[in-house]
């Protein structure tokens, strides 16, 4: 990274930090970002993977939050149509449930209008009989009807990396496995960070006129380093998701349903899987490795089997799982589910800026508020004038489509290319769903490897082409970076990984010139995650 002082150093490489780096760099600020793990390794790869307005926040009176993030959905759909997918969401109305018929109808009507939902995507209210036909698996004895509306599914880790790549294309210097070990001060003011390169073991100093703490669950640890941990603090909650084969929970659309304890849970079909979540419990354990507990599993399985009584899902049906942490802002007397998802900016006497709270969907507006503040400081101190935020008009890496309607034709065109080495349309569609227009480069890599006499089966050939792309363009450094966050394979194709991870490890070892000791470290690191996905504490 540069030795000259930056305008802004961002600490934290999740979706919030990535969004800040993109906004600041696109406005002309000189920006750096450091992340001590991999990009998105914390909360930003472990959410419910929805770009949604949060219907329940309307019930809590969070009108402005619903309005803001609802409109953000449309912006993200326009700027990253390969990653933001409209999905039908069914909200069953049940006896004693959270939402009654008229409250649901009115709430969804308000939700649609606050969020600026297109007319063709607005809610439809259904009778009991219509609901049963639409989703036969629902429990019928308590069903009274439903509301059908649109939410947007995403891949949170892929969204984070595409925002990061776009920030880099605008000049932001972003590195993973670089820990801000301590801050540097002059005359009581923060002027930089001593950063440790966790891959090579070296340490270097980065100086910046402004430093933003966007470390998600770790923000209070950085505030503690800054000796400014007072007043408001984080309240961490854990959210757990379970993955089962779609054939075991063959829902026809996503369902947002009541749980007897008063919470609500999503069940979301995705390709050959259905995933279920989430829990919302106070957390105080290891921040780097939150784990799914047997109690979490029991809670979610009981909820699913209560609402879909014919499926009889058991622990043995679980093919994968993940646990993530929500860095919420503590409020006395409120349970985890009652805590606001709004973001707040804290200012330390040393000059450290901290952004905390918020939702995946609202990352762009969170970034705008932070960069507006930093730009104003630079304007006052140096007389520099920066353009206002325009990230709502920046197409994200991989999103180069004139409209979402262009994607099927793009898939069909690339399928013709992929057929040369045995790829079928569903595989190309999956690639486009991860990499969008950048899939062209991955197929070029596959063709080059194929021409070199590579005799690998099509699936393995493409996995290695994805890996090459990940190393060249997405800073893949560890086995877990690729198999968890860049591809989502551990979560949604875990069973297939047994035939792939060794070949991926060997290819990475060749690229990075790992010796046997380093290979074993990286393999153990991955196997711990591989086994934890189906082993519950």
Secondary structure, DSSP 8 states (H G I E B T S, - for coil): --SS-BSEEEE--SHHHHHHHHHHHHTT--EEEE-SSSTT-SGGGSS--EE---HHHHHTT-HHHHHHHHHHHHHHHHH-TTT-EEEEEEEEEETT-SS-HHHHHHHHHHHHHHTT--GGGS-EEEEHHHHHHH-TTS-SSSEEEEEEEEEEE--HHHHHHHHHHHHHHTT-EEESSEEEEEEEEETTEEEEEEEEETTT--EEEEEBS-EEE--GGGHHHHHHHTT---SS-EEEEEEEEEEEETTTS--SSEEEEE-TTS-EEEEEEETTEEEEE---EE--S-SS-----HHHHHHHHHHHHHHSTTT---GGGEEEEEEEEEEEE--TT--GGGS---EEEEE-TTS-EEEEE--GGGHHHHHHHHHHHHHHHHHHHH--------GGG---TT---SSGGGHHHHHHHHHHHHGGGT--HHHHHHHHHHHGGGHHHHHHHHHHHHHTT----HHHHHHHHHHHHHHHHS---SHHIIIIIIT-HHHH-HHHHTTTHHHHHHHHHHHHT--HHHHHHHHHHHHHHHHHTT---
